[in-house]
Amino acid sequence: MSANSPEPASQLDVILVKAGRTKIRYTAELLFDDGTRLAVRAPWAGDGVRDFGFVRFEHGDIFTEYYWRDRWYSVKEVRDRAGELKGWYCDITRPATLSGTELVVEDLDLDLWISADGTDVRRLDEDEFEESGLAGSDPAAAATAVAALDELERLAREGGFDALVA
């Protein structure tokens, strides 16, 4: 490599685990890691289009994803192929763990969507969370997950959400 060649971007494998199984695994570019919070960027890793009715994730979308080692959520900024902000998809998770080049995140079913203009803030998958049985098998984790969802919703509605992704 010549002195003028850029260094290759750092890559991580993001592994989303749900109910003890790998739900999805994809490679992402590491943007930063300050020891508590880290950010990665990756194209939409799903198969085809995922249409929620209020937003569509599709080929060409770019996700800038923020993970914390001390918080029970992750925040994904979603932009279309032209760079237009679609909004933020927030997953309620156990704190992320990084081992070598593998970033492992355990999805706890609860989610929050925030539209680009901030007018549409909606809780998602509360029925899946109930069906997961977490409240019975690990009541403390279930309570922490609900509190994390409440915190994100409050930040989205009352201000302060932007500081999470700054």
Phi and psi in degrees as a GROMACS rama.xvg file:
@    title "Ramachandran Plot"
@    xaxis  label "Phi"
@    yaxis  label "Psi"
@TYPE xy
-78.0594  165.656  SER-2
-63.7078  -24.2281  ALA-3
-92.379  -5.19932  ASN-4
-77.8928  136.483  SER-5
-69.1831  150.316  PRO-6
-69.3483  143.802  GLU-7
-63.7729  146.44  PRO-8
-66.5809  143.277  ALA-9
-70.5676  136.654  SER-10
-117.733  144.157  GLN-11
-127.971  151.295  LEU-12
-95.6947  117.994  ASP-13
-90.4696  125.653  VAL-14
-121.39  112.659  ILE-15
-97.2078  117.985  LEU-16
-106.258  138.132  VAL-17
-139.665  126.512  LYS-18
54.1013  39.2496  ALA-19
81.7414  0.195267  GLY-20
-122.504  150.445  ARG-21
-70.6034  119.036  THR-22
-84.2986  -43.6749  LYS-23
-156.662  149.458  ILE-24
-138.349  131.953  ARG-25
-152.326  159.509  TYR-26
-92.7491  138.05  THR-27
-136.059  154.966  ALA-28
-83.8371  126.699  GLU-29
-75.8958  121.613  LEU-30
-90.6974  -44.2063  LEU-31
-164.049  159.609  PHE-32
-148.211  110.533  ASP-33
-97.5069  9.45026  ASP-34
98.035  -25.0685  GLY-35
-116.647  -46.1317  THR-36
-118.22  141.94  ARG-37
-136.907  157.333  LEU-38
-131.846  143.157  ALA-39
-132.74  160.788  VAL-40
-130.817  136.612  ARG-41
-155.043  152.197  ALA-42
-71.3335  160.656  PRO-43
-49.127  123.123  TRP-44
-99.5662  -0.516538  ALA-45
-78.365  164.455  GLY-46
-82.3472  121.411  ASP-47
66.9663  -148.54  GLY-48
-100.083  139.665  VAL-49
-116.877  107.243  ARG-50
-103.44  112.587  ASP-51
-89.302  -8.04525  PHE-52
97.2624  -42.7359  GLY-53
-100.645  -13.5867  PHE-54
-159.905  150.948  VAL-55
-119.347  130.75  ARG-56
-100.509  129.687  PHE-57
-151.07  168.41  GLU-58
-50.4008  131.885  HIS-59
100.635  -19.8343  GLY-60
-66.3498  144.43  ASP-61
-116.548  131.054  ILE-62
-110.216  122.457  PHE-63
-102.991  116.647  THR-64
-114.081  132.283  GLU-65
-112.445  129.423  TYR-66
-126.892  148.103  TYR-67
-123.23  145.756  TRP-68
-88.2467  -8.88509  ARG-69
-126.579  10.2414  ASP-70
-129.339  156.176  ARG-71
-98.1668  43.6199  TRP-72
-160.942  165.062  TYR-73
-131.983  152.946  SER-74
-124.583  128.831  VAL-75
-117.996  114.33  LYS-76
-81.7473  127.788  GLU-77
-114.489  124.722  VAL-78
-125.866  147.88  ARG-79
-79.3263  177.235  ASP-80
-60.5184  -23.2437  ARG-81
-88.055  -3.80456  ALA-82
94.0558  2.33938  GLY-83
-73.557  129.274  GLU-84
-68.8679  126.2  LEU-85
-91.2626  -38.591  LYS-86
152.097  -161.802  GLY-87
-126.683  130.134  TRP-88
-108.321  120.699  TYR-89
-111.451  126.421  CYS-90
-101.411  135.61  ASP-91
-87.3455  123.928  ILE-92
-142.252  166.367  THR-93
-72.8664  160.529  ARG-94
-54.1043  141.166  PRO-95
-69.3943  149.83  ALA-96
-125.447  139.295  THR-97
-117.496  122.207  LEU-98
-128.113  108.16  SER-99
64.0396  -117.645  GLY-100
-108.34  17.3939  THR-101
-110.897  118.82  GLU-102
-99.8238  113.11  LEU-103
-108.245  130.416  VAL-104
-132.817  127.948  VAL-105
-98.0941  113.219  GLU-106
-75.9706  130.336  ASP-107
-108.371  21.1548  LEU-108
81.4248  -34.2769  ASP-109
-75.0928  141.668  LEU-110
-141.933  162.352  ASP-111
-137.621  135.262  LEU-112
-111.657  136.764  TRP-113
-129.673  119.151  ILE-114
-68.0606  162.2  SER-115
-56.4008  -36.6514  ALA-116
-89.1614  -1.5777  ASP-117
77.9375  2.45762  GLY-118
-84.6131  -20.3827  THR-119
-112.072  103.589  ASP-120
-119.438  116.064  VAL-121
-137.135  137.176  ARG-122
-80.9081  140.313  ARG-123
-128.723  151.576  LEU-124
63.8804  26.737  ASP-125
-63.7473  -30.4236  GLU-126
-67.0781  -40.652  ASP-127
-63.1891  -38.543  GLU-128
-61.9048  -45.5548  PHE-129
-60.5656  -43.6319  GLU-130
-69.6727  -20.9829  GLU-131
-66.4409  -24.1348  SER-132
79.7946  8.07142  GLY-133
-60.7791  -36.0227  LEU-134
-59.8855  -32.5067  ALA-135
-85.3548  -38.8572  GLY-136
-83.4045  -29.3288  SER-137
-149.569  75.5104  ASP-138
-56.7065  -35.7977  PRO-139
-65.3299  -43.333  ALA-140
-65.1454  -40.7661  ALA-141
-62.2071  -43.1237  ALA-142
-65.2956  -39.2285  ALA-143
-66.6642  -38.447  THR-144
-62.7036  -46.3475  ALA-145
-63.8747  -40.8664  VAL-146
-62.8012  -37.5668  ALA-147
-65.6189  -42.1884  ALA-148
-62.2382  -44.5867  LEU-149
-59.2011  -41.776  ASP-150
-63.546  -47.0051  GLU-151
-62.3469  -42.5718  LEU-152
-63.2695  -42.3353  GLU-153
-61.225  -45.7924  ARG-154
-61.007  -39.4925  LEU-155
-67.8208  -37.7343  ALA-156
-85.9405  -31.9437  ARG-157
-108.833  -6.93985  GLU-158
107.507  153.394  GLY-159
108.263  -12.6264  GLY-160
-63.2939  -39.3029  PHE-161
-58.0824  -30.8166  ASP-162
-64.949  -25.9514  ALA-163
-65.6722  -34.089  LEU-164
-110.332  13.8541  VAL-165
